[in-house]
């Protein structure tokens, strides 16, 4: 099964080797047909602390790195 890849914005880089990435998705409401924006935060592994708050990054699924980290930054 291929690993999922998501794109989002870094919202926090306070922790060592970890960034919090907010990923937004858009979809149409099934009844109202209105476009809805939903976002979800993911904690991703950033080995060299290269990314800062506000950067746009891509993350991919990986084996668990810690209790909350299941993603890693690829660029």
CNS distance restraints for C-alpha pairs under 8 A (distance, minus, plus):
assign (resid   3 and name CA) (resid  60 and name CA) 6.36 0.50 0.50
assign (resid   3 and name CA) (resid  61 and name CA) 5.41 0.50 0.50
assign (resid   3 and name CA) (resid  62 and name CA) 7.39 0.50 0.50
assign (resid   4 and name CA) (resid  60 and name CA) 5.59 0.50 0.50
assign (resid   4 and name CA) (resid  61 and name CA) 5.65 0.50 0.50
assign (resid   5 and name CA) (resid  58 and name CA) 6.71 0.50 0.50
assign (resid   5 and name CA) (resid  59 and name CA) 5.62 0.50 0.50
assign (resid   5 and name CA) (resid  60 and name CA) 4.38 0.50 0.50
assign (resid   5 and name CA) (resid  61 and name CA) 6.79 0.50 0.50
assign (resid   6 and name CA) (resid  23 and name CA) 7.15 0.50 0.50
assign (resid   6 and name CA) (resid  58 and name CA) 5.60 0.50 0.50
assign (resid   6 and name CA) (resid  59 and name CA) 5.38 0.50 0.50
assign (resid   6 and name CA) (resid  60 and name CA) 6.40 0.50 0.50
assign (resid   7 and name CA) (resid  23 and name CA) 6.26 0.50 0.50
assign (resid   7 and name CA) (resid  56 and name CA) 7.23 0.50 0.50
assign (resid   7 and name CA) (resid  57 and name CA) 5.80 0.50 0.50
assign (resid   7 and name CA) (resid  58 and name CA) 4.37 0.50 0.50
assign (resid   7 and name CA) (resid  59 and name CA) 6.32 0.50 0.50
assign (resid   8 and name CA) (resid  21 and name CA) 5.86 0.50 0.50
assign (resid   8 and name CA) (resid  22 and name CA) 5.38 0.50 0.50
assign (resid   8 and name CA) (resid  23 and name CA) 4.36 0.50 0.50
assign (resid   8 and name CA) (resid  24 and name CA) 6.81 0.50 0.50
assign (resid   8 and name CA) (resid  56 and name CA) 5.69 0.50 0.50
assign (resid   8 and name CA) (resid  57 and name CA) 5.68 0.50 0.50
assign (resid   8 and name CA) (resid  58 and name CA) 6.44 0.50 0.50
assign (resid   8 and name CA) (resid  59 and name CA) 7.94 0.50 0.50
assign (resid   9 and name CA) (resid  21 and name CA) 5.37 0.50 0.50
assign (resid   9 and name CA) (resid  22 and name CA) 5.36 0.50 0.50
assign (resid   9 and name CA) (resid  23 and name CA) 6.70 0.50 0.50
assign (resid   9 and name CA) (resid  53 and name CA) 7.81 0.50 0.50
assign (resid   9 and name CA) (resid  54 and name CA) 5.90 0.50 0.50
assign (resid   9 and name CA) (resid  55 and name CA) 5.65 0.50 0.50
assign (resid   9 and name CA) (resid  56 and name CA) 4.51 0.50 0.50
assign (resid   9 and name CA) (resid  57 and name CA) 6.13 0.50 0.50
assign (resid  10 and name CA) (resid  19 and name CA) 6.51 0.50 0.50
assign (resid  10 and name CA) (resid  20 and name CA) 5.71 0.50 0.50
assign (resid  10 and name CA) (resid  21 and name CA) 4.41 0.50 0.50
assign (resid  10 and name CA) (resid  22 and name CA) 6.34 0.50 0.50
assign (resid  10 and name CA) (resid  51 and name CA) 7.67 0.50 0.50
assign (resid  10 and name CA) (resid  52 and name CA) 6.79 0.50 0.50
assign (resid  10 and name CA) (resid  53 and name CA) 5.05 0.50 0.50
assign (resid  10 and name CA) (resid  54 and name CA) 5.24 0.50 0.50
assign (resid  10 and name CA) (resid  55 and name CA) 5.45 0.50 0.50
assign (resid  10 and name CA) (resid  56 and name CA) 6.42 0.50 0.50
assign (resid  10 and name CA) (resid  57 and name CA) 7.09 0.50 0.50
assign (resid  11 and name CA) (resid  19 and name CA) 7.54 0.50 0.50
assign (resid  11 and name CA) (resid  20 and name CA) 5.59 0.50 0.50
assign (resid  11 and name CA) (resid  21 and name CA) 5.71 0.50 0.50
assign (resid  11 and name CA) (resid  22 and name CA) 6.39 0.50 0.50
assign (resid  11 and name CA) (resid  53 and name CA) 5.32 0.50 0.50
assign (resid  11 and name CA) (resid  54 and name CA) 6.27 0.50 0.50
assign (resid  12 and name CA) (resid  19 and name CA) 5.69 0.50 0.50
assign (resid  12 and name CA) (resid  20 and name CA) 5.07 0.50 0.50
assign (resid  12 and name CA) (resid  21 and name CA) 7.36 0.50 0.50
assign (resid  12 and name CA) (resid  52 and name CA) 7.49 0.50 0.50
assign (resid  12 and name CA) (resid  53 and name CA) 5.50 0.50 0.50
assign (resid  13 and name CA) (resid  18 and name CA) 6.44 0.50 0.50
assign (resid  13 and name CA) (resid  19 and name CA) 4.68 0.50 0.50
assign (resid  13 and name CA) (resid  20 and name CA) 6.60 0.50 0.50
assign (resid  13 and name CA) (resid  49 and name CA) 7.93 0.50 0.50
assign (resid  13 and name CA) (resid  51 and name CA) 7.38 0.50 0.50
assign (resid  13 and name CA) (resid  52 and name CA) 5.93 0.50 0.50
assign (resid  13 and name CA) (resid  53 and name CA) 6.09 0.50 0.50
assign (resid  14 and name CA) (resid  18 and name CA) 7.71 0.50 0.50
assign (resid  14 and name CA) (resid  19 and name CA) 7.41 0.50 0.50
assign (resid  15 and name CA) (resid  19 and name CA) 7.00 0.50 0.50
assign (resid  16 and name CA) (resid  49 and name CA) 7.00 0.50 0.50
assign (resid  17 and name CA) (resid  45 and name CA) 5.80 0.50 0.50
assign (resid  17 and name CA) (resid  46 and name CA) 4.68 0.50 0.50
assign (resid  17 and name CA) (resid  47 and name CA) 5.10 0.50 0.50
assign (resid  17 and name CA) (resid  48 and name CA) 6.44 0.50 0.50
assign (resid  17 and name CA) (resid  49 and name CA) 5.41 0.50 0.50
assign (resid  18 and name CA) (resid  43 and name CA) 6.66 0.50 0.50
assign (resid  18 and name CA) (resid  44 and name CA) 5.66 0.50 0.50
assign (resid  18 and name CA) (resid  45 and name CA) 4.81 0.50 0.50
assign (resid  18 and name CA) (resid  46 and name CA) 5.20 0.50 0.50
assign (resid  18 and name CA) (resid  47 and name CA) 7.68 0.50 0.50
assign (resid  18 and name CA) (resid  49 and name CA) 7.38 0.50 0.50
assign (resid  19 and name CA) (resid  43 and name CA) 5.80 0.50 0.50
assign (resid  19 and name CA) (resid  44 and name CA) 5.40 0.50 0.50
assign (resid  19 and name CA) (resid  45 and name CA) 6.57 0.50 0.50
assign (resid  19 and name CA) (resid  46 and name CA) 6.43 0.50 0.50
assign (resid  19 and name CA) (resid  51 and name CA) 7.67 0.50 0.50
assign (resid  20 and name CA) (resid  41 and name CA) 6.49 0.50 0.50
assign (resid  20 and name CA) (resid  42 and name CA) 5.68 0.50 0.50
assign (resid  20 and name CA) (resid  43 and name CA) 4.53 0.50 0.50
assign (resid  20 and name CA) (resid  44 and name CA) 6.23 0.50 0.50
assign (resid  21 and name CA) (resid  41 and name CA) 5.48 0.50 0.50
assign (resid  21 and name CA) (resid  42 and name CA) 5.20 0.50 0.50
assign (resid  21 and name CA) (resid  43 and name CA) 6.23 0.50 0.50
assign (resid  21 and name CA) (resid  44 and name CA) 7.05 0.50 0.50
assign (resid  21 and name CA) (resid  57 and name CA) 7.95 0.50 0.50
assign (resid  22 and name CA) (resid  39 and name CA) 6.40 0.50 0.50
assign (resid  22 and name CA) (resid  40 and name CA) 5.61 0.50 0.50
assign (resid  22 and name CA) (resid  41 and name CA) 4.36 0.50 0.50
assign (resid  22 and name CA) (resid  42 and name CA) 6.39 0.50 0.50
assign (resid  23 and name CA) (resid  39 and name CA) 5.39 0.50 0.50
assign (resid  23 and name CA) (resid  40 and name CA) 5.40 0.50 0.50
assign (resid  23 and name CA) (resid  41 and name CA) 6.21 0.50 0.50
assign (resid  23 and name CA) (resid  42 and name CA) 7.58 0.50 0.50
assign (resid  24 and name CA) (resid  37 and name CA) 6.68 0.50 0.50
assign (resid  24 and name CA) (resid  38 and name CA) 5.63 0.50 0.50
assign (resid  24 and name CA) (resid  39 and name CA) 4.13 0.50 0.50
assign (resid  24 and name CA) (resid  40 and name CA) 6.55 0.50 0.50
assign (resid  25 and name CA) (resid  37 and name CA) 5.84 0.50 0.50
assign (resid  25 and name CA) (resid  38 and name CA) 5.46 0.50 0.50
assign (resid  25 and name CA) (resid  39 and name CA) 6.16 0.50 0.50
assign (resid  26 and name CA) (resid  35 and name CA) 6.61 0.50 0.50
assign (resid  26 and name CA) (resid  36 and name CA) 5.59 0.50 0.50
assign (resid  26 and name CA) (resid  37 and name CA) 4.68 0.50 0.50
assign (resid  26 and name CA) (resid  38 and name CA) 6.47 0.50 0.50
assign (resid  27 and name CA) (resid  35 and name CA) 5.56 0.50 0.50
assign (resid  27 and name CA) (resid  36 and name CA) 5.51 0.50 0.50
assign (resid  27 and name CA) (resid  37 and name CA) 6.88 0.50 0.50
assign (resid  28 and name CA) (resid  32 and name CA) 7.94 0.50 0.50
assign (resid  28 and name CA) (resid  33 and name CA) 5.28 0.50 0.50
assign (resid  28 and name CA) (resid  34 and name CA) 5.34 0.50 0.50
assign (resid  28 and name CA) (resid  35 and name CA) 4.43 0.50 0.50
assign (resid  28 and name CA) (resid  36 and name CA) 5.98 0.50 0.50
assign (resid  29 and name CA) (resid  33 and name CA) 4.79 0.50 0.50
assign (resid  29 and name CA) (resid  34 and name CA) 5.33 0.50 0.50
assign (resid  29 and name CA) (resid  35 and name CA) 6.29 0.50 0.50
assign (resid  29 and name CA) (resid  36 and name CA) 6.59 0.50 0.50
assign (resid  42 and name CA) (resid  69 and name CA) 7.80 0.50 0.50
assign (resid  42 and name CA) (resid  71 and name CA) 7.41 0.50 0.50
assign (resid  43 and name CA) (resid  68 and name CA) 6.71 0.50 0.50
assign (resid  43 and name CA) (resid  69 and name CA) 5.32 0.50 0.50
assign (resid  43 and name CA) (resid  70 and name CA) 7.27 0.50 0.50
assign (resid  43 and name CA) (resid  71 and name CA) 6.67 0.50 0.50
assign (resid  44 and name CA) (resid  59 and name CA) 7.07 0.50 0.50
assign (resid  44 and name CA) (resid  69 and name CA) 5.67 0.50 0.50
assign (resid  44 and name CA) (resid  70 and name CA) 6.73 0.50 0.50
assign (resid  44 and name CA) (resid  71 and name CA) 4.60 0.50 0.50
assign (resid  44 and name CA) (resid  72 and name CA) 4.72 0.50 0.50
assign (resid  44 and name CA) (resid  73 and name CA) 6.08 0.50 0.50
assign (resid  45 and name CA) (resid  65 and name CA) 7.55 0.50 0.50
assign (resid  45 and name CA) (resid  69 and name CA) 6.72 0.50 0.50
assign (resid  45 and name CA) (resid  71 and name CA) 6.26 0.50 0.50
assign (resid  45 and name CA) (resid  72 and name CA) 4.45 0.50 0.50
assign (resid  45 and name CA) (resid  73 and name CA) 6.04 0.50 0.50
assign (resid  46 and name CA) (resid  50 and name CA) 7.02 0.50 0.50
assign (resid  46 and name CA) (resid  51 and name CA) 7.48 0.50 0.50
assign (resid  46 and name CA) (resid  72 and name CA) 6.50 0.50 0.50
assign (resid  46 and name CA) (resid  73 and name CA) 5.79 0.50 0.50
assign (resid  51 and name CA) (resid  55 and name CA) 6.53 0.50 0.50
assign (resid  57 and name CA) (resid  73 and name CA) 6.89 0.50 0.50
assign (resid  57 and name CA) (resid  74 and name CA) 7.41 0.50 0.50
assign (resid  57 and name CA) (resid  75 and name CA) 5.34 0.50 0.50
assign (resid  58 and name CA) (resid  73 and name CA) 5.98 0.50 0.50
assign (resid  58 and name CA) (resid  74 and name CA) 5.72 0.50 0.50
assign (resid  58 and name CA) (resid  75 and name CA) 5.38 0.50 0.50
assign (resid  59 and name CA) (resid  71 and name CA) 6.18 0.50 0.50
assign (resid  59 and name CA) (resid  72 and name CA) 5.40 0.50 0.50
assign (resid  59 and name CA) (resid  73 and name CA) 4.41 0.50 0.50
assign (resid  59 and name CA) (resid  74 and name CA) 5.62 0.50 0.50
assign (resid  59 and name CA) (resid  75 and name CA) 7.39 0.50 0.50
assign (resid  60 and name CA) (resid  71 and name CA) 5.44 0.50 0.50
assign (resid  60 and name CA) (resid  72 and name CA) 5.56 0.50 0.50
assign (resid  60 and name CA) (resid  73 and name CA) 6.58 0.50 0.50
assign (resid  60 and name CA) (resid  74 and name CA) 6.93 0.50 0.50
assign (resid  61 and name CA) (resid  70 and name CA) 6.10 0.50 0.50
assign (resid  61 and name CA) (resid  71 and name CA) 4.54 0.50 0.50
assign (resid  61 and name CA) (resid  72 and name CA) 6.54 0.50 0.50
assign (resid  62 and name CA) (resid  70 and name CA) 5.63 0.50 0.50
assign (resid  62 and name CA) (resid  71 and name CA) 5.33 0.50 0.50
assign (resid  62 and name CA) (resid  72 and name CA) 6.55 0.50 0.50
assign (resid  63 and name CA) (resid  70 and name CA) 6.08 0.50 0.50
assign (resid  63 and name CA) (resid  71 and name CA) 7.74 0.50 0.50
assign (resid  64 and name CA) (resid  68 and name CA) 7.81 0.50 0.50
assign (resid  64 and name CA) (resid  69 and name CA) 5.95 0.50 0.50
assign (resid  64 and name CA) (resid  70 and name CA) 4.67 0.50 0.50
assign (resid  64 and name CA) (resid  71 and name CA) 7.66 0.50 0.50
assign (resid  65 and name CA) (resid  69 and name CA) 5.43 0.50 0.50
assign (resid  65 and name CA) (resid  70 and name CA) 6.22 0.50 0.50
assign (resid  66 and name CA) (resid  70 and name CA) 7.48 0.50 0.50
